[in-house]
């Protein structure tokens, strides 16, 4: 039987690349994208990396360096990044439906399903297409396991002569070099917890980890360790998780733009989280039996406090109104007016398919109410998908806006808001 071949397509410096689509003048300049509340760097251009700005660099610590080196900072524009990501996913799934969306800027593809077996050529064409149609540079790693494919894409990024494609299936020399040059900590699934254990065994590269006996790997890291070593040797242990895999839990969390002791501000934040989570739940075709919320004060200030509570629904639901009402009622029980709230979140879990509603033993389930709610949500989603997100929304969401993260340096929503369409000037210079 022929082996499964995977490709990992990874967008280079994704958030920065998205900003550059509409600002070609930023090409070749150091650019960083800052997280929620403009706190720390979550994406860096190669030029910014070369200046020694690390991932997660706190903006306030690097303010002088930004100024001196003319680093251009942006607040994260997630509307833009999400939309660009969707466009890339569309191109990938056109090539093959055997695509696993791993994160906003990474996807695994199963190439062995294709008729063209020149995988490197397929990858080069794909790369060119994404560049021409979307304007984002990507790196592609090709191998017979997901772990190796991920390693290959990182290696392709670090070696300009590979032009963004590393195919480890056709070139054993390349595979040996890539494994030898990958630091242990950069192997997918090793992480900061396992690395010291492995370093103590004298292992410092991916090549050395691949040499570890599977028995010892299992002793050190459990079943996952045994699989990890076999994956590095090119054996497929982790299968593709195809698009449409249903989430088992959904959560929405935010640090507020400013701390608050106002209930209506918390109410508005929770309503907004519940709206987003309920929408995601309906998109996955599921209903939930449990919802929970938490709120905390600032952990860096004295008297740090946290509150949380879970609600169990006798009839599972995906109704935004039901979720908002029960979460806000729960918060009103927990609320202490002399506290300043810094962060809050909502989670949903314990799902079942919306298609079958198990009637509970005591006959508490009101089927007609459930059907009505499903219809109401369907119309809400239809309206919002046609006329734009939040066209129709629950009033609680509008109670306040001050909880929203501060994004002072945000670029326009070029692709998702008519008012932010880029202007093109034609004519003589
Ligand atoms: Mg990336």
Boltz pocket constraint, residues with backbone or C-beta under 6 A from the ligand:
constraints:
  - pocket:
      binder: B
      contacts: [[A, 10], [A, 11], [A, 12], [A, 13], [A, 14], [A, 105], [A, 106]]
      max_distance: 6.0
